């Protein structure tokens, strides 16, 4: 079970940190986001060891994914937020060590947390 938190309302240029707590050990984890009426899109992913990380081009240089395996928690630090970043953000996990940007490759999903970026 995954529990995402940390969403909220922020002005453009601001920052937020999302957290995703897992009830058990996980391997690769990722963040995705979805706007109503649009497909879910990849944001960032991290391997179990944190040695491998991947980001969508739209967030590179602004977002940072990290994890604390002792706490079974993954984080998404979002800086310089833009209005187009408004979406429901979902965390996901898969029982494999390698990262992937494909949502269908993740087996477990959190409930989502809403991020609203005002202009």
C-alpha positions in Angstrom: 0.0 0.0 0.0 1.3 3.4 -1.0 0.2 6.7 0.7 1.0 9.9 -1.1 1.0 13.3 0.6 2.3 16.8 0.3 0.2 18.3 -2.4 -1.4 21.7 -2.2 -1.7 25.1 -3.7 1.4 27.0 -4.6 2.2 30.0 -6.7 4.2 29.7 -9.9 7.9 29.7 -9.1 7.2 28.1 -5.7 8.1 24.6 -4.5 6.5 21.6 -2.9 7.8 18.3 -1.6 5.7 15.2 -2.2 6.1 12.1 -0.1 5.0 8.5 -0.7 5.1 6.1 2.2 5.0 2.4 1.4 3.7 -0.2 3.9 6.4 -2.6 3.0 9.7 -2.8 1.1 9.6 -1.8 -2.5 12.1 -1.7 -5.3 11.8 0.8 -8.1 9.4 3.6 -7.5 8.1 6.4 -9.6 5.9 9.5 -9.8 3.3 10.1 -12.4 0.8 12.9 -12.9 -2.6 13.2 -14.5 -4.8 16.1 -15.6 -8.5 15.3 -16.0 -9.2 14.3 -19.6 -5.6 13.6 -20.3 -3.4 10.5 -20.1 -1.3 9.9 -17.1 2.3 11.0 -17.7 5.6 10.0 -16.3 7.4 12.5 -14.0 10.3 10.7 -12.3 11.5 7.3 -11.2 14.2 6.0 -8.9 15.8 2.5 -8.4 16.0 0.8 -5.0 19.6 1.8 -4.6 19.0 5.4 -5.8 21.8 4.8 -8.3 19.4 5.1 -11.2 17.0 8.0 -11.6 15.0 9.2 -14.6 13.0 12.3 -15.2 10.6 13.6 -17.8 12.2 16.3 -20.0 9.6 18.8 -18.8 10.8 18.5 -15.1 14.6 18.0 -15.5 16.6 20.5 -13.5 13.5 21.5 -11.4 12.4 18.2 -9.8 14.4 15.8 -7.7 13.4 12.3 -6.8 14.9 10.7 -3.7 14.2 7.9 -1.3 14.8 6.7 2.3 14.7 3.0 2.3 14.8 2.8 6.1 11.5 4.7 6.1 10.1 3.0 2.9 9.5 6.5 1.6 10.1 8.2 -1.7 10.1 11.9 -2.2 9.6 14.3 -5.0 11.1 17.8 -4.5 9.5 20.1 -7.0 11.1 23.5 -7.5 10.3 26.4 -9.9 6.8 25.1 -10.3 4.8 26.1 -13.4 1.0 26.3 -13.9 1.2 23.4 -16.3 2.4 21.3 -13.4 -1.1 21.4 -12.0 -2.3 17.8 -11.7 -2.9 14.9 -9.5 0.4 13.3 -8.7 0.6 9.5 -8.1 3.4 7.4 -6.7 3.9 3.9 -7.9 6.1 0.9 -7.1 7.2 -2.2 -8.8 8.9 -5.3 -7.4 11.9 -5.0 -9.7 15.1 -3.0 -9.2 15.2 -1.3 -12.6 13.4 2.0 -13.3 10.9 2.4 -16.1 8.9 5.4 -17.4 6.0 3.2 -18.4 3.0 3.3 -16.0 1.9 -0.2 -17.0 5.1 -1.6 -15.6 4.2 -0.5 -12.1 2.1 -2.9 -9.9 1.2 -0.7 -7.0 -0.3 2.8 -6.9 -1.0 5.4 -4.3 -4.2 7.4 -4.1 -2.8 10.6 -5.6 -2.3 14.0 -4.2 -3.4 17.2 -5.9 -0.9 19.9 -6.8 -2.3 23.2 -8.0 0.1 25.9 -9.3 -1.4 29.3 -9.7 -0.1 31.8 -12.2 
